[in-house]
Structure formats: structure tokens, C-alpha cells
Amino acid sequence: MFSRPLTPEQRRILDTLNVAAPPMDEMFAVRLERHFGELYEGLTAVYPDPKTMLGPLLEIMRQRYRERPADLKRLDLERTLAKDWFQRPEMIGYVCYTERFAGSFKGVEKKLDYLQSLGVTYLHLMPFLKPRPAPNDGGYAVMDYRSVREDLGTMDDLQSLATKLRQAGISLCCDLVLNHVAQEHEWAVKARLGDPKYQRYFYMFKDRTLPDQYERTLPEIFPDFAPGNFTWDAQAQRWVWTTFNAWQWDLNWANPEVFLEFADLILWLANKGIEVFRLDAIAFIWKRMGTNCQNQPEVHAITQALRAVARIVAPAVLFKAEAIVAPDDLIQYLGQDVHFGLVSDTAYHNSLMVQIWSSLASRDTRLMAQALRGFPSKPYTTAWNTYLRCHDDIGWAIADDDAAAVGLSGEAHRRFLSDYYSGRFPGSQARGLVFQENPRTGDRRISGSGASLAGLEQALEHGDMQGANLALERLLLGHAIVLGFGGIPLLYMGDELALLNDYRYLEEPEHAMDSRWVHRPRMDWAKAHRAQSDPHSIEGRMYHALRHLIAVRKSTPHFHASIEAEILEPKNPHVFAYVRRHPLGNLVALYNFSEQPQYYPLGQLAERGLTQPFDRISAKSIAVSGGLVRLEPFARLWLTQGEG
């Protein structure tokens, strides 16, 4: 959609390539012509001699196209004709660890009815490509991209699961770690043994001269257990760049061979049935002296080129950027300027998640409105991934400028949130754990399940049913925002049952030092069955209320991801409001972040065309008194005009 005509030079290069190796069929030829310009421009922005890469790259692409199964080629055609398939309100994501959800790939197959009952159309199975033995950063230290974890099954089992998911209308998402490999990976093993080809796959230094220069501007990702960014390897007699852990070796994407390796990997995995690639640690893949080596321009050029490769061979595939960065940096991963709409199709809206938890703690939405109102607009062909919780910790990404604009100190508010969600703040109901406290910066991230952070754990411990009710309302408020903000909402496993922190991780030596495992529980299938059969139980109330929200979302065209949520000025500091402008009429969403009833002026709704507001969640017209709409504690309203 955003492609430009080929330049005379690009046309000449493509014609030369086609003479050397003619396209196999018309479909491949048309897509190659369509996306060649963005492929070549991406390569040219990074590599000194991209023409030398094109021959080997096109051979990889032709080979993987020949191997692509017929049913996937049909899916390619369907999605080429319906490019907005992933932006539609019907898209609902579910995120889980395979072994903790169902034991194995075959186990997941047996739970498809459960996923379908929730309305899931997108399944992200957390890292399942073969990692090094523990410790392996939760699977993000990949030892072999072409094998899967033996405890989960075989590659054939994965392909079978992907097929059954596709037949059930569910797209499978796979983590693809781009920044690094495990030190046991074949490439690293050969580099350690002195193979110069594979040493060029990494950043390896004979002494500390360059590493020390880089370190002057590099942050520490895991200061507690992986300080610094370089590790001495005794066998190689080299310092190796290791941003995350000593056993995760950073790849050198300045080497064209690394690009070719990953282009082939993506297409090979796509042919196994992977439909969504979560591009893990993508922000880190380009290194530049004097910077923090994150979000460099070459990252987006590389992504554009990889996406063009996928669009030519397997256009049913989506790219999802795992970039937890500031808004002005984050928007680049969906494409801005010359990359507009040409890089990742989706990205995590980390700020929305942070602001929900911030407003739940403060009962004040002014910071939330300030931060989200200033968010740059994304390309209309892309989608945010919205979520309330995920597998990772919560880092309090509160910008000082946003805080100052509403009369707060950014540093003080971040400290308040860490105290509040670790239960240290007086009156806090939260049960979170501090993760990776950095004494130098004062940074304290938080681990914990959504339910425990919302106060359910403490309430049940004290037999406080009123507190439990409020905790469920907080959770449903948060999920309503996630479902109604626009994009692809991601439901983290167990949140639909309000599962609590699981402290058994302390009994597992490979997990005991990492508090994030407190919110990575094993699925409680007894609770799942009780939730389905008993709507009055804690888990049943959460499950059925969430299913209802999902069903309403799916029937509401206003939630199409091409439409932006326009944040409204807070007329009541406890109420978060936005409008979604749609050809069928506007939708205004209202959310009360307080335990007390609140009021919102009808005039603000009337200005958006809602003179007779109808709440799609409760399927009722809204009572108005004295020109004000009453919102019950933690109310969530999706308002349209009349009964439409």
C-alpha cells in the first residue's frame, strides 16, 4: 500500500536478477515486483554493497516459496486481499507458556475448545525454540532455531498444532530472538573455536579498549545478576558483547551473512505454520559508539528489508516488535518517515499498561490522559498490542515531562508506584515483588500477577469479600481499557481466572533468583472448570465477565485498529475518557478509577454526537440527571448513540 514505483536503477537490478533466475510463477513475480523497492532500500540503508546480497537472498526466497505448503499459499492470498485481517475487533490474543498451560504441543491441541470459548484468535506460545540448558532467560537464549524444546514435543508436533490452530481460526505467534543467541548455538561454538566466518557473526574483541569505550554510554539491563555488557571468553580469548547475560552472545547485524541467516529462518518457520513473529529484543540489534545502542536507524531499515522478504514469500505473516521504549522511539517500530507502514505490523503499547496501573494506584487519570494524548499517531495499517499484564516485570516508564505537566515529580511518582505495588505504601492492597532494584538509578521494577497487584490476594487472605469484589472490579476495568483502546488485546494466561501470585517458583533452583516467575503460574484447570460451571465463584465471575467484554468488543466495529483512540481532557480527575470516531458514529469510552461513584458531564458526550448515550457493555441506555452521567465505582462504559 505504501510502496513507490521502482527507480530506474532498481528496475535494472531486478531485471538482471530475473534474467539470471526467472520467477517460478506469476504470484511470486508480482509480489517480488511489488516489494522489491522496499527490500532494496532497506538493504541499501545498512549494507555497503547490497547488490552482492541479492543473488543469495533471492535463492533463499525462491527455495522457501517452492517449499511453502498449498494451504499456507492460500492463506497468503486471502490475507493479501484482506489486509486488515489482524486489525478487526474479532482479534483476541492469548499468551501462555506451553508447558504451564497444557504440558506440550499435543496438550495445547486438546485445549483448543477452551481457547475458542474465550474467543481467542491469536495464540502466543512463549519461547519454544530450543534454548540452552537452564539458566536460559526463560527460553530467550536460543541454542537452535530449527528445533523445539524436547519436553514440548517435536517440530512435527509444532507444525501439527499450527495447522489445527489455523483450522480453528487461531494464528500462532512465535518468539524470534534477533539480538543474540545462546553461547551453545552452533554459530557461537564455531566462533569460539576460531572460525573467522562465525567470529564475524558476533562482536568479539581481543582487549578491553573498544568495550570500555562502548560501556561509557551503555545501560545495564540486568544489573543484579548480569552487570556490564561484555564477557571474557577464555576459549576464544576474546571479549564478547553480551547485553543481557554472559551466555547470550549479541549478533553482529552489520554482517550481511547474519541478515541472510534470519531471512531464511523466518521463511522456514513460516512454512511450519508460524503466522506472527514476535521480534524479541529488536531495539538492541544495531550498535553505535557513543549511544545506548538502542533504537538506532538501522534497526528499522533491517526490519523493513526482512518484512519485504516475508511479504514476497509469505505475506500471511505478521511482524510484532518487542520494543519497550519511549513513545517517540516506539512509534518508529510501526514505521515513520521513509519507513511509514513498512516495518513491523504491530507493537506493544507498554505505556497504556503502565498508565492503567499508575491510575489504579493514584485514583487519578490526569497523568494517564497527558501521557497518552501526546502519543504519536501510528500508520493506519498497523495495530497496537494492548495488555494489562504479561510475562515480564513492570518498569515504571513515567516521563518526567508528562509528570511535570500535571504537577507531579516523575521520580517521586515512580518511587510511589514501586512502593505501592510492592505493598510498602500505607494502605496499599497490592502484593507485588521488587525486580532488579538498581541502587545507582533508584529504579525498582515490579513482578506480580494482575490479581495480586489488584488486591485479590490480600483480600482473600483476610477473608475480605468486599476487598475481593473491588479487586475484581479493578481487573475488569483494566481489561475493558485493554479491549476497548484499539488494536490486538492480549490476555495473559490465568488472568481470565484471576490467578494469584505463585510463590512455588522459590522451590525451583533455576527460577528462584528471578521474581518474574511469581506471575508465571501453571494453569489451574480445576479453577478453569469451576469458572465455567460456577459463575458466582471468584474465578467464575472473572471468567464470565471477561468473556462478555470480549463478545461485546467483537460486535463493535468502532474498535477496528485503524482508528485511533482520541484522549479527552479529564473533566473529572477520576474518569478516563476517549472517543473513537467511526463512520457508523462515535464511541466514547468512560472509565471510573475510583472506589466511589463519579460523574461525567453529558455535554461532553453530546459534543461527540451522543445525546442519548447507550452503553454497549450493559446493553442499557444511560440515565442522566442534572446533565451528568453517573459512573459506579470502577465503572466501564462503551457509549454509542441510541441503541446502535
Salt bridges, closest charged atoms under 4 A:
GLU9 OE2 - LYS51 NZ 3.68
ASP15 OD1 - ARG11 NH1 3.53
GLU33 OE2 - ARG11 NH2 2.16
GLU38 OE1 - ARG34 NH1 3.60
GLU38 OE2 - HIS35 ND1 3.07
GLU38 OE2 - ARG307 NH1 3.76
GLU41 OE1 - ARG4 NH2 2.61
GLU59 OE2 - ARG66 NH2 3.54
GLU67 OE1 - ARG64 NH1 2.64
ASP71 OD2 - ARG166 NH2 2.77
ASP76 OD2 - ARG68 NE 2.74
GLU78 OE2 - ARG74 NE 3.25
ASP84 OD1 - ARG88 NH2 2.97
ASP84 OD2 - HIS560 NE2 2.89
GLU99 OE1 - ARG149 NH1 3.31
GLU109 OE1 - LYS164 NZ 3.89
ASP137 OD1 - ARG516 NH2 3.62
GLU150 OE2 - LYS130 NZ 3.92
ASP151 OD2 - ARG149 NH2 2.64
ASP157 OD1 - LYS106 NZ 3.39
ASP175 OD2 - HIS124 NE2 2.79
ASP175 OD1 - ARG278 NH1 2.69
GLU184 OE1 - ARG132 NE 2.93
GLU186 OE2 - LYS190 NZ 3.05
ASP212 OD1 - ARG208 NH2 2.81
ASP233 OD1 - ARG192 NE 3.04
ASP250 OD2 - LYS287 NZ 2.67
ASP264 OD1 - ARG64 NE 2.67
ASP264 OD2 - ARG146 NH2 2.80
GLU275 OE1 - ARG79 NH1 2.74
ASP280 OD1 - ARG278 NH1 2.82
GLU298 OE2 - ARG288 NH2 2.40
GLU322 OE2 - ARG278 NH2 3.84
ASP345 OD1 - ARG307 NH2 3.57
ASP345 OD1 - ARG311 NH2 2.56
ASP364 OD2 - ARG366 NH2 2.50
ASP392 OD1 - ARG516 NH1 3.01
ASP393 OD2 - ARG445 NE 2.97
ASP400 OD1 - ARG414 NH1 2.90
GLU411 OE2 - ARG415 NH1 3.73
ASP419 OD1 - ARG444 NH1 2.91
GLU457 OE2 - ARG431 NH1 3.61
GLU461 OE2 - ARG431 NH2 3.08
GLU473 OE1 - ARG636 NH1 2.60
ASP502 OD1 - ARG504 NE 2.86
GLU508 OE1 - ARG100 NH2 3.50
GLU508 OE1 - HIS511 ND1 2.64
ASP514 OD2 - ARG516 NH2 2.77
GLU539 OE2 - ARG530 NE 2.46
GLU566 OE1 - ARG581 NE 2.79
GLU569 OE1 - ARG373 NH2 3.34
GLU595 OE2 - ARG363 NH2 2.55
GLU595 OE2 - ARG474 NH2 3.27
GLU607 OE1 - ARG608 NH1 3.43
GLU632 OE2 - ARG630 NE 2.61
